[in-house]
Amino acid sequence: MFQALRQGLERFPITWNHVIDKESLKIKTLEQVLIEKVCQLFRNLL
């Protein structure tokens, strides 16, 4: 089973994985910015 999975993953270029990791990091960063902005908004309303 793992052999088949490994062979399937070998079809994807390494750069694709790198791009996916970079996009994931961007999403996480934007999520943190959004959370902080919402917290600021609620603090200003109090």
C-alpha positions in Angstrom: 0.0 0.0 0.0 2.7 2.5 1.0 4.7 1.5 -2.1 1.8 2.6 -4.3 1.3 5.8 -2.4 5.0 6.6 -2.7 5.0 6.0 -6.5 1.9 8.2 -6.8 3.6 11.0 -5.0 6.7 10.7 -7.1 4.7 12.0 -10.1 4.4 15.4 -8.5 7.3 17.8 -9.0 9.0 18.9 -5.8 8.3 22.5 -6.7 4.5 21.8 -6.5 4.9 20.8 -2.9 7.0 23.9 -2.2 4.3 26.1 -3.8 1.6 24.4 -1.8 3.6 25.0 1.4 4.0 28.7 0.6 0.3 29.1 -0.1 -0.5 27.4 3.1 1.8 29.7 5.0 0.2 32.7 3.3 -3.3 31.5 4.3 -2.2 31.0 7.9 -0.7 34.5 8.0 -3.8 36.1 6.5 -5.9 34.2 9.0 -3.9 35.6 11.9 -4.1 39.1 10.5 -7.9 38.8 10.2 -8.2 37.5 13.7 -6.2 40.4 15.1 -8.3 42.9 13.1 -11.5 41.4 14.4 -10.2 41.5 18.0 -9.2 45.2 17.5 -12.7 46.0 16.2 -14.4 44.4 19.2 -12.0 46.2 21.6 -12.8 49.5 20.0 -16.6 48.8 20.4 -16.2 48.3 24.1 
